[in-house]
């Protein structure tokens, strides 16, 4: 009698993947794209019902959209990211608006803060890209006090940006064993990651409108400034780059509601508010 065993999948090398991701987000200048998403930070701050004096942590903050939104509501804000140049962009924006924000370089999977240090923990299109989602969710929960709230804005798999990453993956496959970041934009993943520690989970589908001069303008901006797209093009030869550009243009055509030559593409995301037990 013979027995068979199911082979155990090898654990991804999260450290190596994270190093690659950090290099990707450090390339280009995400702030050029990030600043156009400011309305998402404002909307999330309202959904969180942030109050004056609350201590707020923005994780994977990029150039600080949610950080600025919280500071405008007189919260005590700490803005973190593992890309120092993006924190510098956020610092410039805060200084221009005379907003008091502490900026600190930090890894979303290993936050340098005590347990329960914050009344609210935020992330807009940030932590969803970390390679180890369960580790990240654990850190967000740990940093949030009991009764506090975790607020997230995450692109959905079916939406424009979820499909953009799917398109990129056809040309430059993602690292083996790493789950799609767009799973953070599903109710099932949020329940899996936060349900056991949540007193309540509120999820609202929303849409952000990507407004650009034209589809070609969007492709040019993203391949120049948006790290993951920049790196994808850099990994391809001339023919591969043309194929990727053609696929991105076709994707835009699917979502573009403008008929005047400009681009107005509706991108679905989930606005999530988790109340910690």
Beta strands, then each sheet from edge to edge (+ up, - down):
strand 1: 55-58
strand 2: 76-81
strand 3: 101-105
strand 4: 118-124
strand 5: 144-155
strand 6: 198-212
strand 7: 263-276
sheet 1: 3+ 2+ 1+ 4+ 5+ 7- 6+
end
